Amino acid sequence: MNESDLEKLKYPIGKFTAPSIYSPEYISNNIEEIALFPERLKQETIHLSDEQLDTPYRPDGWTVRQVIHHCAESHMNCFIRIKWALTENNPVIKAYDEVLWADLPDDLEMPIEPTIYLLEGLHFRLAFIMKNLSEADLEKSFIHPENNTEYRIKQIIGSYAWHGNHHLAHITSLKKYKNWK
């Protein structure tokens, strides 16, 4: 497999690109993507066998099962980060090692149904809080300690909408390649 093919498997929808302007339409569309993500994920995965769930989406990549559990873990962190940004003045958030988390027994072996249910409730809450943000709230921020970068809530909305679609595309691309229904 050449470098270009591997890059397409890693980023089937491309890398996230932040807009130059965070219009109300951009924010609204991305909140809708976040709201719909759990149902879209469920429709693509709930019927898969354990063998299919334990198939990596690319060479040296996570399995479908790990991807699903990772989405819940990442999006839980998103929710907490937004809450911190809304209630504290530019807090430094806690980072986590997603690769190490993905190698824990729950990500490797646990059924996906509880995680799908978790995502349904979590994304309902994410969309609810995001839909009720003021212009000032959208400008609130936190600092990520790994790169000491400030992220505004408006940026997080777009990046997490992309994140869900990015991982959903890992799954749908694998299904297409393997001819799974």
C-alpha positions, 0 to 999 in steps of 0.5 A: 500500500502506498502513502497516498492510499494509506492517507485516503484510508486515514482521512476518507473525508479529508482533514478538518479545515476550519472556516474563515468565518463561523457563520450562524449557518455553519454553526447550525449545520454542524450542530445538526451533524452532531445531533444526527451522528449517533443514529447514523452510526447505529444504522451502520454498525448495530447489525455487524457481527463480532468478527466484523466489529473486530476488523480494522478499518485500515492496516495498523488501524483501530477496529470498528469496535474501537472506533465506536468506543473512541467516538464516545470517549472523545465526545465525552471529553468534548462535552466536559471541555465545553462545560469548563469553557462556559463556567471557567475563564479560559481553563487548561483542560486535561488531555488524554491518550486516546491510543492507550484508551483504545487498548483498554479491555472495554474498547477492545471487547465490550459490546457496542450497544451500551456505547451507542446508547451513551452516544445518543444521550450525550449527543442530545445533550451536546446539541442542546447546549450548543443550540443554546449558546449565545454569541459570547458563549461561542467565543469562550475558550479553553487551552489544550495543554499538549500544544498550549493552543486556545480553542474557542467553542465555535471551533469545537463545534465544527471539529467535532462534527467533522470528527464524527463524520470522519470516523463514520467514513472509516466504517462505511469505507470498510463496509464498502471495501468488504462488501458488507451490508 
